[in-house]
Amino acid sequence: MKFTPSLKAFILSFLITGNLALLLWGYQIRKKVAEDQETEYDIELLADLLEEELQEETTASAQQTKTHKAFNETRKELTALSNQSQEDQDDFDQRLKALDQAIKDVESAKDNPSFEKTDPYEAPEKKVVDGNESNTSIRYRLVDRNALYVPNPVYTCAASGTVVVNISVDAKGQVIAQSINENSSSTTNGCLWDAALDYASQTVFSKAKRNSQLGSITYYFPGQG
């Protein structure tokens, strides 16, 4: 076969065109592969992001549940404390009211010289400590009650005299209020008054149904020397 110039030109043109077609086809193949890889990467990235968001939501939900549980427990504790506080306040108010009434009863009789004699039951005066047992003689007057504990005074005052203490006693026998009966006392010595009030507050009587009962304790201080 003889290669004429026309045939050579045709073959050359065919080869060039074929190479260009191959190059173009190769380029498109590489482009498609790159796009597929990018798409696959985007899908993997999206899956990772979704998983992270799901974990965050799960953690947040667990934290929120824990917070709600702690809040509910705290609210229960506060409610219990509030109820207990209200009960304590009610009990305190009742005790305070009884004490205020007892103080008023004592104060109303404070300046009455015949306080001991005007007891509605005219209770006899009972002697609990005489001069042979201590330096102080003690007598008390309280209707239908007996003295269960009368502190034995340690005499430290130089002065002598008689001190009458008006008292109010609750149902348990505790002295809940005391004051000096100035008109019935023979002295105004502060040392004797303080000692008498202190000992009177420690005295315990037998129980009774009366929540507030008036009475008196008389201290005879002979003095030192």
Secondary structure as a PSIPRED ss2 file (coil, helix, strand):
# PSIPRED VFORMAT (PSIPRED V4.0)

   1 M C   1.000  0.000  0.000
   2 K C   1.000  0.000  0.000
   3 F C   1.000  0.000  0.000
   4 T C   1.000  0.000  0.000
   5 P H   0.000  1.000  0.000
   6 S H   0.000  1.000  0.000
   7 L H   0.000  1.000  0.000
   8 K H   0.000  1.000  0.000
   9 A H   0.000  1.000  0.000
  10 F H   0.000  1.000  0.000
  11 I H   0.000  1.000  0.000
  12 L H   0.000  1.000  0.000
  13 S H   0.000  1.000  0.000
  14 F H   0.000  1.000  0.000
  15 L H   0.000  1.000  0.000
  16 I H   0.000  1.000  0.000
  17 T H   0.000  1.000  0.000
  18 G H   0.000  1.000  0.000
  19 N H   0.000  1.000  0.000
  20 L H   0.000  1.000  0.000
  21 A H   0.000  1.000  0.000
  22 L H   0.000  1.000  0.000
  23 L H   0.000  1.000  0.000
  24 L H   0.000  1.000  0.000
  25 W H   0.000  1.000  0.000
  26 G H   0.000  1.000  0.000
  27 Y H   0.000  1.000  0.000
  28 Q H   0.000  1.000  0.000
  29 I H   0.000  1.000  0.000
  30 R H   0.000  1.000  0.000
  31 K H   0.000  1.000  0.000
  32 K H   0.000  1.000  0.000
  33 V H   0.000  1.000  0.000
  34 A H   0.000  1.000  0.000
  35 E H   0.000  1.000  0.000
  36 D H   0.000  1.000  0.000
  37 Q H   0.000  1.000  0.000
  38 E H   0.000  1.000  0.000
  39 T H   0.000  1.000  0.000
  40 E H   0.000  1.000  0.000
  41 Y H   0.000  1.000  0.000
  42 D H   0.000  1.000  0.000
  43 I H   0.000  1.000  0.000
  44 E H   0.000  1.000  0.000
  45 L H   0.000  1.000  0.000
  46 L H   0.000  1.000  0.000
  47 A H   0.000  1.000  0.000
  48 D H   0.000  1.000  0.000
  49 L H   0.000  1.000  0.000
  50 L H   0.000  1.000  0.000
  51 E H   0.000  1.000  0.000
  52 E H   0.000  1.000  0.000
  53 E H   0.000  1.000  0.000
  54 L H   0.000  1.000  0.000
  55 Q H   0.000  1.000  0.000
  56 E H   0.000  1.000  0.000
  57 E H   0.000  1.000  0.000
  58 T H   0.000  1.000  0.000
  59 T H   0.000  1.000  0.000
  60 A H   0.000  1.000  0.000
  61 S H   0.000  1.000  0.000
  62 A H   0.000  1.000  0.000
  63 Q H   0.000  1.000  0.000
  64 Q H   0.000  1.000  0.000
  65 T H   0.000  1.000  0.000
  66 K H   0.000  1.000  0.000
  67 T H   0.000  1.000  0.000
  68 H H   0.000  1.000  0.000
  69 K H   0.000  1.000  0.000
  70 A H   0.000  1.000  0.000
  71 F H   0.000  1.000  0.000
  72 N H   0.000  1.000  0.000
  73 E H   0.000  1.000  0.000
  74 T H   0.000  1.000  0.000
  75 R H   0.000  1.000  0.000
  76 K H   0.000  1.000  0.000
  77 E H   0.000  1.000  0.000
  78 L H   0.000  1.000  0.000
  79 T H   0.000  1.000  0.000
  80 A H   0.000  1.000  0.000
  81 L H   0.000  1.000  0.000
  82 S H   0.000  1.000  0.000
  83 N H   0.000  1.000  0.000
  84 Q H   0.000  1.000  0.000
  85 S H   0.000  1.000  0.000
  86 Q H   0.000  1.000  0.000
  87 E H   0.000  1.000  0.000
  88 D H   0.000  1.000  0.000
  89 Q H   0.000  1.000  0.000
  90 D H   0.000  1.000  0.000
  91 D H   0.000  1.000  0.000
  92 F H   0.000  1.000  0.000
  93 D H   0.000  1.000  0.000
  94 Q H   0.000  1.000  0.000
  95 R H   0.000  1.000  0.000
  96 L H   0.000  1.000  0.000
  97 K H   0.000  1.000  0.000
  98 A H   0.000  1.000  0.000
  99 L H   0.000  1.000  0.000
 100 D H   0.000  1.000  0.000
 101 Q H   0.000  1.000  0.000
 102 A H   0.000  1.000  0.000
 103 I H   0.000  1.000  0.000
 104 K H   0.000  1.000  0.000
 105 D H   0.000  1.000  0.000
 106 V H   0.000  1.000  0.000
 107 E H   0.000  1.000  0.000
 108 S H   0.000  1.000  0.000
 109 A H   0.000  1.000  0.000
 110 K H   0.000  1.000  0.000
 111 D C   1.000  0.000  0.000
 112 N C   1.000  0.000  0.000
 113 P C   1.000  0.000  0.000
 114 S C   1.000  0.000  0.000
 115 F C   1.000  0.000  0.000
 116 E C   1.000  0.000  0.000
 117 K C   1.000  0.000  0.000
 118 T C   1.000  0.000  0.000
 119 D C   1.000  0.000  0.000
 120 P C   1.000  0.000  0.000
 121 Y C   1.000  0.000  0.000
 122 E C   1.000  0.000  0.000
 123 A C   1.000  0.000  0.000
 124 P C   1.000  0.000  0.000
 125 E C   1.000  0.000  0.000
 126 K E   0.000  0.000  1.000
 127 K E   0.000  0.000  1.000
 128 V E   0.000  0.000  1.000
 129 V E   0.000  0.000  1.000
 130 D C   1.000  0.000  0.000
 131 G C   1.000  0.000  0.000
 132 N C   1.000  0.000  0.000
 133 E C   1.000  0.000  0.000
 134 S C   1.000  0.000  0.000
 135 N C   1.000  0.000  0.000
 136 T C   1.000  0.000  0.000
 137 S E   0.000  0.000  1.000
 138 I E   0.000  0.000  1.000
 139 R E   0.000  0.000  1.000
 140 Y E   0.000  0.000  1.000
 141 R E   0.000  0.000  1.000
 142 L C   1.000  0.000  0.000
 143 V C   1.000  0.000  0.000
 144 D C   1.000  0.000  0.000
 145 R C   1.000  0.000  0.000
 146 N C   1.000  0.000  0.000
 147 A E   0.000  0.000  1.000
 148 L E   0.000  0.000  1.000
 149 Y E   0.000  0.000  1.000
 150 V C   1.000  0.000  0.000
 151 P C   1.000  0.000  0.000
 152 N C   1.000  0.000  0.000
 153 P C   1.000  0.000  0.000
 154 V C   1.000  0.000  0.000
 155 Y C   1.000  0.000  0.000
 156 T C   1.000  0.000  0.000
 157 C C   1.000  0.000  0.000
 158 A C   1.000  0.000  0.000
 159 A C   1.000  0.000  0.000
 160 S C   1.000  0.000  0.000
 161 G E   0.000  0.000  1.000
 162 T E   0.000  0.000  1.000
 163 V E   0.000  0.000  1.000
 164 V E   0.000  0.000  1.000
 165 V E   0.000  0.000  1.000
 166 N E   0.000  0.000  1.000
 167 I E   0.000  0.000  1.000
 168 S E   0.000  0.000  1.000
 169 V E   0.000  0.000  1.000
 170 D C   1.000  0.000  0.000
 171 A C   1.000  0.000  0.000
 172 K C   1.000  0.000  0.000
 173 G C   1.000  0.000  0.000
 174 Q E   0.000  0.000  1.000
 175 V E   0.000  0.000  1.000
 176 I E   0.000  0.000  1.000
 177 A E   0.000  0.000  1.000
 178 Q E   0.000  0.000  1.000
 179 S E   0.000  0.000  1.000
 180 I E   0.000  0.000  1.000
 181 N C   1.000  0.000  0.000
 182 E C   1.000  0.000  0.000
 183 N C   1.000  0.000  0.000
 184 S C   1.000  0.000  0.000
 185 S C   1.000  0.000  0.000
 186 S C   1.000  0.000  0.000
 187 T C   1.000  0.000  0.000
 188 T C   1.000  0.000  0.000
 189 N C   1.000  0.000  0.000
 190 G H   0.000  1.000  0.000
 191 C H   0.000  1.000  0.000
 192 L H   0.000  1.000  0.000
 193 W H   0.000  1.000  0.000
 194 D H   0.000  1.000  0.000
 195 A H   0.000  1.000  0.000
 196 A H   0.000  1.000  0.000
 197 L H   0.000  1.000  0.000
 198 D H   0.000  1.000  0.000
 199 Y H   0.000  1.000  0.000
 200 A H   0.000  1.000  0.000
 201 S H   0.000  1.000  0.000
 202 Q H   0.000  1.000  0.000
 203 T C   1.000  0.000  0.000
 204 V E   0.000  0.000  1.000
 205 F E   0.000  0.000  1.000
 206 S C   1.000  0.000  0.000
 207 K C   1.000  0.000  0.000
 208 A C   1.000  0.000  0.000
 209 K C   1.000  0.000  0.000
 210 R C   1.000  0.000  0.000
 211 N C   1.000  0.000  0.000
 212 S C   1.000  0.000  0.000
 213 Q E   0.000  0.000  1.000
 214 L E   0.000  0.000  1.000
 215 G E   0.000  0.000  1.000
 216 S E   0.000  0.000  1.000
 217 I E   0.000  0.000  1.000
 218 T E   0.000  0.000  1.000
 219 Y E   0.000  0.000  1.000
 220 Y E   0.000  0.000  1.000
 221 F E   0.000  0.000  1.000
 222 P C   1.000  0.000  0.000
 223 G C   1.000  0.000  0.000
 224 Q C   1.000  0.000  0.000
 225 G C   1.000  0.000  0.000
